[in-house]
Amino acid sequence: MSALLDLQVTVLASGDGAPLWILAAGPAGALGTYWAIYRYYRNNDKSHAYERDTLIDAKPVQGHEEKVDHISRTRDSDIDGDNSAKYRERVRRLR
Amino acid sequence: MAQDDQHTDAPAAEPRKPVFDGPPLSLEEELAAARAEPEPGPTIETVNESLADGVNRCPKCGSTDVQLRASSGMLVCLFCRHQWQEERVEEELGLGVGIDELEGTVVASGAGEIDEGADDIVTLTCGGCGAEVVVDTAHAMNARCHWCRHTLNVNKRTPNGAVPDAVLPFKLTRDEAVEKIREFAGKRRLFAHPRFRKEFVPENVLGVYLPYLVVDARAEASYSGVGEVQTRRWTEKSGDNTVTYYAADVYRVDRSVSFTVDDLTMEGAADRAQFDSSTTNNIVNTILPFDTKNAVRWNASYLVGFTSEKRDLDVGDLSPKLEDQLLSIGRSQVHGSLDRFDRGVRWEGEQVDVGGSRWVSMYLPVWIYSYYQENTKMLHYIAVNARTGETMGSVPVSQWRLIAAALTVGTFLEGIAGAILVGTA
């Protein structure tokens, strides 16, 4: 429900220009409410957080980085396909 | 010819030797070596020799009326009230030490390969009266002799995977579990399915020992990808609007980390190891972890009064899942080293080398309340970790109530949005 309140606050705060997309608040709020309550009851997104709840003893992280390119002008505020925090999303296996 | 024989034997006898250690192998020989079954790794023997199959008597008075007292975690003789317990496997089998020196796959004897054809039905001869008593090891590890009332226990290793290396006794009592389940469902009454609300009887909770494989592992994980660092941010006017633009440096990023994990816990029953939207298996997974350090040596008396589920997944079945989880753990470990890439990192390749792993099978205690929702044909659970009390569940929802609530909120927000538009027009 807090997500809902955030949404409401965002809607109210963006009133100065009052663009037409503000009318999407109704459908978005309805979908958000449905999703939040369904998830609270069914908990179908939950699982054991073994990355955090297991005894892990790690040596210092090794690695290096090398500059390969420069983007001089883009409207994207972040990299495409950022998966650095999606620990369980598997990518190509190197071997 | 003699030389050829020597070549053929070399990879089978010493598969780890580098191929440069003699004349090169032919393609067929290399393929044969690659297809060869891996050598069986070392094992840990966990059979509790102090127990006999069948009648286990109280060490003080000789009664077989023995069961777990959850409040103390000890076995109690119901006849003379003597209490005792099995040793912790952590110290007994040295499971907490040497993870950083593990080599190959070490499998405890109770986690060994399951014989697919093995029967679940075990027949025990009652040591009290000589009667033959049948135990269905798929669900229980004890039975009462119907003639002399002795409790009979399955304590010897069975080839069907029903006897694990260790057992973690129940700690939470039934009443405490009922209270947890009532509280969990109580918070979810408003939108619960009316039929569920009517039929909800938390007293129907069942204590079940579920099979898990508990793994210690040593691994090195490596990742490669692309990261971006923002170098400039500015805005430009475009008609009435302003547009924000960014400039960034692009880096090729490599990271690797060596780590050990202690007591990673994985489902040992195939039915519950699959997580998808058609099941609620994730619920029981969510109540992990258990305090597996406190697991004790196998003694079927811990299971008196509880049901159990036998293991049907082998180490080989779970190895890919172990690699997957180790890759995720490695990712979480390297995440802290990516702070300078403020526009994010996109991993494109990864690999894990499992230097060594040690597998122990355990029965872990869970209180389960289950509810079968007929209209969606889905089995819902509310599960309580019988050691930590962590509770998680799935409550069937009333779609009509949920849609009504969503429409109400939507209409309210739409009203506010409309008022803002009209007010600023």
Contacts between the chains, C-beta under 8 A, distances in Angstrom:
chain1	res1	chain2	res2	distance
A	4	B	409	6.7
A	7	B	413	7.6
A	8	B	413	6.5
A	8	B	416	7.3
A	11	B	413	6.8
A	11	B	416	6.6
A	11	B	417	6.2
A	11	B	420	7.5
A	12	B	416	7.1
A	12	B	420	7.3
A	15	B	420	4.8
A	15	B	423	7.7
A	15	B	424	6.2
A	16	B	424	7.5
A	17	B	424	7.8
A	18	B	420	5.6
A	18	B	421	5.4
A	18	B	423	7.7
A	18	B	424	3.8
A	18	B	425	7.4
A	20	B	421	7.6
A	22	B	417	4.6
A	22	B	420	6.2
A	22	B	421	6.3
A	23	B	414	7.0
A	23	B	417	5.5
A	23	B	418	7.3
A	23	B	421	7.2
A	25	B	413	4.5
A	25	B	414	6.5
A	25	B	416	7.1
A	25	B	417	4.4
A	26	B	410	4.5
A	26	B	411	6.6
A	26	B	413	5.0
A	26	B	414	2.9
A	26	B	417	6.4
A	27	B	410	6.2
A	27	B	414	7.9
A	28	B	413	7.7
A	29	B	409	5.1
A	29	B	410	5.0
A	29	B	412	7.6
A	29	B	413	3.8
A	29	B	414	7.7
A	30	B	406	4.3
A	30	B	407	5.9
A	30	B	409	6.1
A	30	B	410	2.9
A	30	B	411	7.9
A	30	B	413	7.8
A	31	B	406	7.1
A	31	B	410	7.9
A	32	B	409	8.0
A	33	B	405	6.0
A	33	B	406	4.4
A	33	B	409	4.3
A	33	B	410	7.2
A	34	B	402	5.9
A	34	B	403	7.0
A	34	B	405	7.7
A	34	B	406	4.0
A	37	B	191	5.6
A	37	B	397	7.5
A	37	B	402	5.8
A	37	B	405	6.5
A	37	B	406	7.8
A	38	B	397	6.1
A	38	B	402	6.4
A	40	B	188	7.0
A	41	B	188	5.2
A	41	B	191	6.0
A	41	B	192	6.9
A	41	B	394	7.5
A	41	B	395	4.6
A	41	B	396	7.8
A	41	B	397	4.8
A	42	B	280	7.9
A	42	B	394	5.1
A	42	B	395	7.0
A	42	B	397	6.6
A	43	B	282	7.6
A	43	B	283	6.4
A	43	B	286	7.1
A	43	B	392	6.0
A	43	B	393	6.7
A	43	B	394	5.7
A	44	B	277	6.6
A	44	B	280	7.4
A	44	B	282	6.6
A	44	B	394	7.0
A	46	B	282	6.0
A	46	B	283	7.4
A	46	B	286	4.4
A	46	B	392	6.2
A	47	B	275	6.7
A	47	B	282	5.0
A	47	B	285	5.2
A	47	B	286	5.7
A	48	B	265	7.7
A	48	B	285	5.0
A	48	B	286	5.8
A	48	B	287	7.8
A	48	B	288	3.9
A	48	B	289	6.8
A	50	B	264	6.2
A	50	B	265	7.7
A	50	B	288	7.4
A	50	B	289	7.6
A	50	B	325	5.8
A	50	B	328	7.4
A	50	B	329	7.0
A	51	B	328	5.6
A	51	B	329	5.2
A	51	B	331	7.7
A	51	B	332	4.0
A	52	B	332	7.3
A	53	B	288	7.2
A	53	B	289	4.9
A	54	B	261	5.3
A	54	B	262	7.0
A	54	B	263	6.8
A	54	B	264	5.3
A	54	B	265	8.0
A	54	B	289	6.9
A	54	B	329	7.1
A	55	B	261	6.9
A	55	B	262	3.8
A	55	B	263	6.4
A	56	B	259	5.7
A	56	B	260	7.3
A	56	B	261	5.4
A	56	B	262	7.6
A	56	B	329	6.1
A	56	B	333	7.1
A	57	B	99	7.7
A	57	B	100	7.5
A	57	B	259	6.3
A	57	B	260	4.9
A	57	B	262	7.4
A	58	B	257	5.6
A	58	B	258	7.1
A	58	B	259	3.8
A	58	B	260	8.0
A	58	B	333	4.7
A	59	B	257	6.7
A	59	B	258	4.5
A	59	B	259	6.7
A	60	B	257	7.9
A	61	B	255	5.8
A	61	B	256	7.4
A	61	B	257	4.8
A	61	B	333	6.6
A	61	B	334	5.1
A	61	B	336	7.5
A	61	B	337	4.6
A	62	B	255	7.1
A	62	B	256	4.9
A	62	B	257	7.0
A	63	B	253	7.1
A	63	B	254	5.0
A	63	B	255	3.8
A	63	B	256	6.1
A	63	B	334	7.4
A	63	B	337	6.7
A	64	B	254	5.8
A	65	B	227	6.7
A	65	B	251	4.4
A	65	B	252	6.6
A	65	B	253	4.8
A	65	B	254	7.2
A	66	B	251	6.3
A	66	B	252	5.1
A	67	B	249	5.5
A	67	B	250	7.1
A	67	B	251	5.4
A	68	B	250	5.7
A	68	B	251	6.5
A	68	B	252	5.1
A	69	B	249	7.6
A	69	B	250	3.8
A	70	B	231	7.8
A	70	B	247	7.4
A	70	B	248	7.3
A	70	B	249	5.6
A	70	B	250	6.6
A	71	B	228	7.3
A	71	B	246	7.5
A	71	B	247	6.2
A	71	B	248	4.6
A	71	B	249	7.8
A	71	B	250	6.3
A	72	B	247	5.3
A	73	B	245	5.5
A	73	B	246	7.8
A	73	B	247	6.3
A	74	B	245	6.8
A	74	B	246	5.4
A	74	B	247	7.6
A	74	B	248	7.1
A	75	B	243	6.6
A	75	B	244	7.1
A	75	B	245	6.2
A	75	B	246	7.4
A	76	B	246	6.9
A	77	B	244	7.3
A	77	B	246	6.3
A	77	B	343	7.5
A	78	B	228	7.6
A	78	B	343	4.8
A	78	B	344	4.8
A	79	B	226	7.0
A	79	B	227	7.1
A	79	B	228	4.5
A	79	B	341	7.8
A	79	B	343	4.9
A	79	B	344	4.1
A	79	B	345	7.0
A	79	B	346	5.5
A	80	B	346	6.7
A	81	B	346	4.6
A	82	B	343	8.0
A	82	B	344	3.4
A	82	B	345	6.6
A	82	B	346	5.9
A	83	B	345	7.8
A	83	B	346	5.9
A	83	B	347	5.6
A	84	B	225	8.0
A	84	B	331	7.8
A	84	B	335	6.1
A	84	B	338	5.6
A	84	B	341	7.7
A	84	B	344	6.0
A	84	B	345	4.1
A	84	B	346	7.5
A	84	B	347	6.7
A	85	B	335	6.5
A	87	B	328	4.3
A	87	B	329	7.7
A	87	B	331	4.2
A	87	B	332	4.9
A	87	B	335	7.6
A	88	B	324	8.0
A	88	B	328	5.0
A	90	B	324	6.9
A	90	B	327	6.9
A	90	B	350	7.5
A	91	B	225	7.8
A	91	B	347	5.2
A	91	B	348	5.7
A	91	B	349	6.2
A	91	B	350	5.6
A	92	B	348	6.4
A	92	B	349	5.0
A	92	B	350	7.5
A	93	B	349	7.4
A	93	B	350	6.6
A	93	B	351	6.1
A	94	B	222	7.2
A	94	B	224	7.2
A	94	B	349	4.5
A	94	B	350	6.5
A	94	B	351	4.1
A	95	B	351	4.8
